[in-house]
Amino acid sequence: MESLSIALQPYKELVGTIAAVVTTGQMFSGCFVCWDIYRDGTTGATPFMAFLGGLIMGALNLKYGFMLRDDKMIQVNFLGIALSILYVMVFYRYTPNKTSVWAQLGGAGALIAALFMYSEYEDPAVVEGRFGSIITAFMFYLVSAPLLGLKTIIKNKSTEGLPFPLILSGTVVTFSWLVYGIILNNTIIVLQNVVVFLLCAFQLSLFVMYPSKPKAKGKAKAKKTD
């Protein structure tokens, strides 16, 4: 990877800018999901973690960006946190289960606070690698979580509940950061994005096989003519 990193060094600023731009675009993709929620008047099958996960990842990646002193990561994640807060507010407005939302928000806040404290007290010589590993593990969980319902998706032959705009944009974004991670010669960033890219690509393939809405179980029979 080191030789490839050296070869791509002249393109570092360009690739970093592209990664930041497409990441910004991905963050706005949540607007499409929010619009569907507003139009339907309910959150329906949309999982809260689709938005809450973005908020948690934004906070953790912001901290990681400060550790790496990478301006691109810092700027992008400030915006990501702001948008995620707006998405969470929209979800809360239309969800019928507000108690669950508060409980998950409390858990997310405690998790972020605990990891921030850990990063301050951990040995500076190892904190960057360990904090990056924690982010990687959480990212894998977020992206693979929808696949826990794979059996239901296959059974119903429907991808209803999978946020297509977020998955599509996530595929593009992770590929961009994968290339940027190679340029930085950062194993953590490369590992994060190569695995997440493959998971997103697999989820996209489900939309090719199955519709986003379940098919009607049967058609009404035509009335017999006299």
Residue pairs with C-beta under 8 A, 6 or more apart in sequence:
1 182
1 185
1 187
1 190
2 185
4 182
5 182
5 183
5 184
5 185
8 15
8 179
8 182
8 183
9 183
11 183
12 180
12 183
12 184
15 176
15 179
15 180
15 183
16 72
16 180
16 183
17 72
18 176
19 72
19 173
19 176
19 177
19 179
19 180
20 72
20 75
20 76
22 169
22 172
22 173
22 176
23 76
23 80
23 173
23 176
23 177
24 76
24 79
25 169
26 166
26 169
26 170
26 172
26 173
27 54
27 76
27 79
27 80
27 83
27 84
28 83
29 165
29 166
29 168
29 169
30 50
30 51
30 54
30 83
30 84
30 87
30 165
30 166
32 165
33 46
33 50
33 51
33 87
33 163
33 165
33 166
34 87
34 90
34 91
36 44
36 46
37 43
37 44
37 46
37 90
37 91
37 94
38 90
38 94
41 94
42 94
42 95
42 96
43 91
43 94
43 95
43 96
44 161
45 160
45 161
46 91
46 161
46 163
47 145
47 146
47 161
48 91
48 95
48 100
48 101
48 104
49 104
49 142
49 145
50 163
50 166
51 84
51 87
51 88
51 91
52 84
52 88
52 104
52 105
52 108
53 142
54 80
54 83
54 84
54 87
55 81
55 84
55 85
55 88
55 108
56 108
56 111
56 112
56 138
57 80
57 135
57 138
57 139
57 142
58 77
58 80
58 81
58 84
59 77
59 81
59 112
60 112
60 115
60 131
60 134
60 135
60 138
61 73
61 77
61 80
61 135
62 73
62 74
62 77
62 78
62 80
62 81
63 115
63 116
63 119
63 131
64 73
64 128
64 131
64 132
64 135
65 71
65 72
65 73
65 74
65 76
65 77
66 74
67 119
67 127
67 128
67 131
68 128
68 186
72 180
88 101
88 105
91 101
92 98
92 101
95 101
115 131
115 134
118 131
119 127
119 131
122 130
122 131
129 188
132 188
132 189
132 192
133 188
135 188
135 192
136 188
136 191
136 192
139 192
139 196
140 195
140 196
140 199
143 170
143 196
143 199
143 200
143 203
144 199
146 161
146 162
146 203
147 199
147 202
147 203
149 161
153 159
153 162
153 206
153 210
154 210
156 214
157 210
157 211
157 214
157 215
158 210
158 211
158 212
158 213
158 214
158 215
159 206
159 207
159 210
159 211
159 212
160 212
160 213
160 214
162 203
162 206
162 207
162 212
164 207
164 212
167 200
167 203
167 204
167 207
168 204
170 196
170 200
171 197
171 200
171 201
171 204
174 192
174 193
174 196
174 197
174 200
175 193
175 197
177 189
177 192
177 193
178 189
178 190
178 193
178 194
178 197
180 189
181 188
181 189
181 190
181 192
181 193
182 190
